[in-house]
């Protein structure tokens, strides 16, 4: 297969970008992320990871892939399987037909990840572009070069149990009717993302940030659980996926790219503003990490105030962004 691997900042946006480019669509990672309206914030105390709440800075898994369907008038096929054997047989058949296949997997069971980067996260996306003996040829966009993975290891990663269990999920495009992006599609995508971030729902968007801030300031200083909770914040923000700062930077790059389209020049200034907001998220994570490592006193109230400041900046930003595409 004549496939060109490209490294990306985030797995799902990188996979869909590489997949679409392979099929003749000039799609950057940032444009895919923006067109899918994938920027978000959600504080989900009822969904637990190792006993701590799920905190997300992007839309749920598969949202970026499915978000490409409308703007490109595309159809994708998604398949899951009851057994690893059935999943492998179907993957092998598609590869034999020359198909480039996307998979959802667990990071923990992929042996090419360094041990210190492995954790139980079941929504990692990658592409399989061939097979050599018992090894699958993997394009994992978070790595600089293609990887190889033994069939038994890939099967374990595809059928891991737990939250967001992939169930062998694979996907690939069936038809792509439109291969260019216009200003109208960008405007629709931005308006949808604005609605998400300004939603009148306590756990979503800027309101979700403020709810998390309330939780933080109630954590007891000096309690071991407090340190664990703050460490979890850092992991959710900067280690799982691309994190709070990283997703803001990707969306800022989308706005910069979109500003080249007719009637959207003002998005260049909005891109600069969102980059500054991303820097604020990075500073928040650094402050939290220093507390966890004992380099600063543990003070959840300080983090809560920083989080409220981020919420205020994002609320103002998205209200202005709504006006920019009105």
VENQUIPE-V438062 format. One record per pair of residues at least 4 apart in sequence whose C-alpha atoms are under 6 Angstrom apart, sorted by the first residue. I is the first residue (numbers start at 0). J is the second residue. If there is no record, write none. Layout:
# VENQUIPE-V438062
i j
I J
I J
This chain:
# VENQUIPE-V438062
i j
6 140
6 141
6 142
6 143
7 13
7 140
7 141
9 13
9 241
10 14
10 124
10 140
11 124
12 28
12 32
13 28
13 140
14 18
15 19
16 26
16 27
16 28
19 24
20 24
20 25
24 178
29 249
29 252
29 253
30 34
30 253
32 37
33 250
33 253
34 188
35 63
35 66
36 188
36 192
37 57
37 58
38 57
39 56
39 57
39 58
40 55
40 56
40 203
40 204
41 54
41 55
41 202
41 203
41 207
42 54
42 202
42 207
43 52
43 53
44 52
46 52
46 53
47 51
47 52
47 53
56 243
61 65
62 66
68 72
68 73
70 184
71 177
72 176
72 177
73 174
73 175
73 176
74 172
74 173
74 174
75 171
75 172
75 173
76 170
76 171
77 169
77 170
78 168
78 169
79 166
79 167
79 168
80 86
80 167
83 154
86 167
93 98
94 98
94 129
99 128
100 126
100 127
100 170
100 171
101 125
101 126
101 169
101 170
102 124
102 125
102 168
102 169
103 122
103 123
103 124
103 165
103 168
104 121
104 122
104 123
104 156
104 157
105 120
105 121
105 123
105 156
106 117
106 120
107 117
107 118
107 119
108 156
121 163
121 164
125 139
126 137
126 138
127 136
127 137
128 136
129 135
129 136
130 134
130 135
130 136
133 149
133 150
134 147
134 148
134 149
134 150
135 147
135 148
136 147
137 145
137 146
137 147
138 145
155 159
157 167
158 166
158 167
159 164
160 164
182 260
186 324
193 317
194 198
196 204
196 205
197 204
201 206
201 207
202 207
203 207
205 310
208 310
209 307
212 303
215 299
215 303
216 299
216 300
216 303
218 225
226 291
230 291
233 237
233 284
234 238
235 239
236 242
236 243
237 242
241 245
242 246
244 277
244 280
244 281
247 277
248 274
251 270
251 273
253 257
254 266
254 270
255 267
255 270
258 263
258 264
258 266
258 267
289 294
289 295
290 294
290 295
290 296
290 297
